Amino acid sequence: MFFIDTIGTEGLGNRSYLAGGAGTAVVVDPPRDIDRVLAAAAAREVRITHVVETHVHNDYVTGGLELARITGASYLVPAAARVAFARTPVADGDVVDVDEGVVLRAMATPGHTPHHTSYVLEDGGSVVAVFTGGSLLIGSVGRPDLVEPRLTERLARAQHASAHRLAAELPDETPVLPTHGFGSFCSSSQSEGGATTIGKEKAGNDALVKDVDSFVTALLAGLEDVPAYYAHMGPVNTAGPAPIDLTAPPRADAADIAERLASGEWVVDLRNRIAFSEGHVAGSFNFEADGKIATYLAWMIPWGKPVTLLAESPDQLAAAQRELARVGIDRPAAAATGGVHDWLPAGVTPRSFPRATFADLAARAPGPDVLLDVRRDSERATGWIEGSVHIPVHQLHRRLAEVPAGTVWVHCAGGMRAGIAASLLDAAGRDVVAVDDSFDAATDAGLPLTAGTGS
């Protein structure tokens, strides 16, 4: 009898899988922090005999090479992927025995990458699931523009063909188990739901209901900016990642924090945006530990720049360090725990800025000097507040000079990104008000909106 366990990495919007039988198992697209995979295998009392990759990942550092080394498992990587380490090459149609009666069959599904491979899990000769990686996702497909701009349209057409191959060769009731698509920027679009089947995708996935030309046109038109750190993930995974190091970073005191700020290092406060706005170290940036810290910090920080983390507790610090290691920010230069008064020299007053709602904004007369919208382009396209300036949050640190003079009221769709943006502006010496509210409330507040064209 087979089993499948899902190992989610929520902050990155990805899933890995442990699947097998009574005694042995395979791991699909493992995360870098492989201790979670080893714990899942121990709970099942199974031995990991195979580790497989659907593709060379662009959005996170894989733990596959290290997991295979530690467990002695065979490391299966698509044969066409050019990598610098020894692995077992996998080609279309290859079959791997996982456990008694449980086998894994490779199916070439190019599109997300040229070498992308899905894996069909069979038990007793019957198809029981398909691990689709970045090919067929829930209501979508993996984006085709992460490898090489000149290949994007060709890969988009390959995505359409691969989706149709999966739909044609697998039973409708087959569970589809993708790696991406749960908030990952590797997905070409975001969709709702956490489970699907081949039959459900046949009924509603654009790749399966549109002709290839219509599908490609819509897919390419809907692609958004790629997180900047993606450019570093592929090369790291191709070369073979180093083992993860989660040992505690050096501890920083108030004087050390001040010196690091003065030297231009990024000092990142992990507390929630309310606590940060009420009092923080001047010059520090706010990336909430409970938000998408790995995505947004790795997207915005100059690659390789040292970062010092400020956390409320050792647990918060350790969790953030783990998340950042998943995307290649391996070692914080230093860290401190406690509260803002622990991080400031004696007698120094914390810096603060106000928070507001859209109702507060609507009640302000006259209006703010500057209203800054830091949502993504696709969000802005659905409608915006009249007179607002638009700079997506991931571009703001490079475009601060474009923000008009005056007090800046900054908003996003829910508050988290506005908090990041407010901290960047505050660190630059600007007077700022963080609008910590749902964008839906802008209409209820009576603010004048410009209707968008949709996305």
Salt bridges, closest charged atoms under 4 A:
ASP5 OD1 - ARG44 NH2 2.80
ASP29 OD1 - HIS57 NE2 3.27
ASP33 OD2 - ARG36 NE 2.92
ASP33 OD2 - ARG322 NH1 3.00
ASP33 OD2 - ARG326 NH2 2.73
ASP35 OD1 - ARG322 NH1 2.86
GLU53 OE1 - HIS57 NE2 2.87
ASP59 OD2 - HIS180 ND1 3.52
GLU66 OE2 - ARG69 NH2 2.63
ASP92 OD1 - ARG165 NH1 2.98
GLU122 OE2 - ARG105 NE 3.07
ASP145 OD1 - ARG143 NE 2.74
GLU148 OE2 - ARG150 NE 2.95
GLU153 OE2 - ARG157 NH2 3.42
GLU169 OE2 - ARG165 NE 2.88
ASP172 OD1 - LYS202 NZ 2.72
ASP206 OD2 - LYS210 NZ 3.55
ASP213 OD1 - ARG157 NH1 2.96
GLU224 OE1 - ARG376 NE 3.31
ASP225 OD2 - HIS394 NE2 2.82
ASP245 OD2 - ARG331 NE 3.82
ASP256 OD2 - ARG260 NE 3.09
GLU265 OE1 - ARG260 NH1 3.01
ASP269 OD2 - ARG271 NH2 2.79
GLU288 OE1 - ARG273 NH1 2.83
ASP330 OD1 - ARG32 NH1 2.41
ASP373 OD2 - ARG375 NH2 2.82
ASP373 OD2 - ARG380 NH1 3.02
ASP373 OD2 - HIS411 NE2 3.94
ASP377 OD1 - HIS390 ND1 3.93
GLU379 OE1 - ARG417 NH1 2.79
GLU402 OE1 - ARG399 NH2 2.84
ASP426 OD2 - HIS280 NE2 2.80
ASP426 OD1 - ARG351 NE 2.61
ASP436 OD1 - ARG273 NE 2.88
ASP436 OD2 - ARG355 NH2 3.00
